[in-house]
Amino acid sequence: MIYILISIFTLFCFVFPKSKIISLGGFVLLWILWGWNSWNGDYESYEEIYYSIGSYGLDVSTFEKGYKFFNSIIFGLGFEYQSFMIIYSFIILTIIYFFVRQSTYSALFTLFYFIIFIMSYVFLRNYFADALFLHFVLLSYNLKNSKKRNVIISILLFTIAFFFHSTALLFFVFLLVYFEKLNTKRLLFLILALVILLFSSVGVFLSIFSDVSITSKIQHYQSDVNPIGPALSHLIIALIPTLFTHLNQKLDFDFRQKYLIYMFQRINIISLIYIPLYFVIPDFSRFFKLLFTLNIFFLLELFVIYKSSKERFILISIFIGIYMILLYQFSFSTLEFTLIPLFDSNLIFTK
């Protein structure tokens, strides 16, 4: 049954690529797959933490306070862990849906997002932080609000994200997008300086984190995991769309289009600060999935902005290249703990 639904949804996405209703239907499908998922690679550990926090208090876990507090509230309302997952997945997917629906090609974006979802949903705390970051992106090019209001809301979003996952501390650097006196060229030089600084003194940066769940993993990449591939991929994904828009600036773009391009260029440039951290601790490499999401959104919008056949051909080529990198990363992920359980361990579809 689930395979039939996915096939129908895929067909509808290509026939009606701009449909927000089909996009919503896709997210309902994701919610059913995740909320009623009864096992995955991290399911049992999070289930144990849920009941431990509910029974013995917040101090029983080293997880971030925001996540523990949310666990405690839901447990206090009398819900079992599966019900907690239905509620938690609904909240995260709703937040992400409101980002995706802003895309001109919202249905098509939802289809492309499916793989990113599979790679993300088991990281419960990290995924919540990522969802909040997506709303910062919407704020960054929102011309209806004052810049001061956008900055305040962004700080609030990043603070909440930090209380769900410690690595969200790095999100605060993205507030630089609002400093318009720091033009894009100067911003690039500043970020490159920060990248060099992080490469040379990353240990000092990581000493900021007192969270055992973060610092205990520092040795991970010093074993048999090579971060060169993800680091180079991040560089390509962040810079190629940025370079394309820089080389194809046009005077006939309206202000909103120019501002969208301007902000996404700045977000991509700032994201480069993650690259040095790939070499130290795996938690930061999860931003890679967020980077895919942002640039898929960006490229779909550029396809609307740029009209000529040559420009659209280049954009399609860039999109295919970036999505091939995503598929490559997906093929080497732990599918037996993510993809397969979505279909084989679902309380609705496997009865």
Disulfide bonds with the S-S distance in Angstrom:
none
